[in-house]
Amino acid sequence: MASKDKKLEGAPKDYNKTVQRNSTFFRAMRNSLHGIWLILVRERNLRIHILLGFLILLVGLHLGLNRADWLWVAVAVFTVISSEFLNTIIEAVVDLVVEKRYHPLAGLAKDVAAGGVLVAVGFEIIILLIVFQPYVWRHFGIVTNFSQFIHDFSK
């Protein structure tokens, strides 16, 4: 049996790594960027959310969103992306704990984490509908200001 001070023979290469705190800010930044890279490579759904966020950015630029509307759009998009990060964290920890075994609580944790992403997407859709509706209608010549509608109607 190996002691804590000795490396385990025959263990996978990563198994014998020691865990240390980040010694510098730049080391911490490098590790953070590595984590972002790993989730981008590993998680298809995150790549989809980022692609949709980019498309939302293009539509917002085309429609000329104002500053307050950009704030709401950014909150909505980054809420979904953050929830994908949390979902991946929960799935990884659950997989680490249960390994290849099935456990109902592991399924519950993963399902609830995925449900959290779905709730965030619902929040994003509601925000985007509220923000983009007047811009889209104006783009197609639909009057969204009721008083302006009445004024035009009385002419």
Residue, then its C-alpha position, 0 to 999 in steps of 0.5 A: m500500500a502506498s503512503k501519501d508521500k509516494k506516487l502510486e505505481g501503475a496509476p494513470k499519469d494524472y492520478n499522481k499530480t499534486v494539488q496546490r494553490n495557484s502561486t501567482f495571479f497569472r497561474a490562476m488566469r492560465n488555469s481559468l482559461h484552460g477550464i474555459w477551453l476544456i468546457l468549450v471542447r467538451e460541451r456541445n450545448l455550450r458551443i450552441h449557446i455561444l453561437l446563438g449568443f453571437l447571432i443575438l449580438l449580430v441581430g442586436l447590432h443590426l436593429g440598433l439596441n440601446r444601452a439598457d437593452w444591451l444590458w438585459v441581453a447580456v444578462a440573459v445570454f451570460t445567465v445561460i452560459s453560466s448555467e451551462f458551466l454549473n451543469t458541467i461542474i455538477e455532472a463531472v463531480v457526480d461522475l467522479v463520485v459514482e464512477k460507473r455505478y448507477h445511483p438515483l441521487a446521481g440521476l437527480a443531481k444531473d437532471v436538476a442541473a440540466g433543468g437549471v439550464l432549461v430555466a435559464v434558457g426560458f429566462e433568456i427567451i422571455i428577456l429577448l422577446i421583451v427587448f427585441q419586440p419593439y425593434v422588430w416591429r419598428h423594423f417592419g413598420i408596425v407602430t408600437n406606441f399606442s399614443q402614436f397610433i391614436h395620433d396617426f389614426s385621428k389624422 
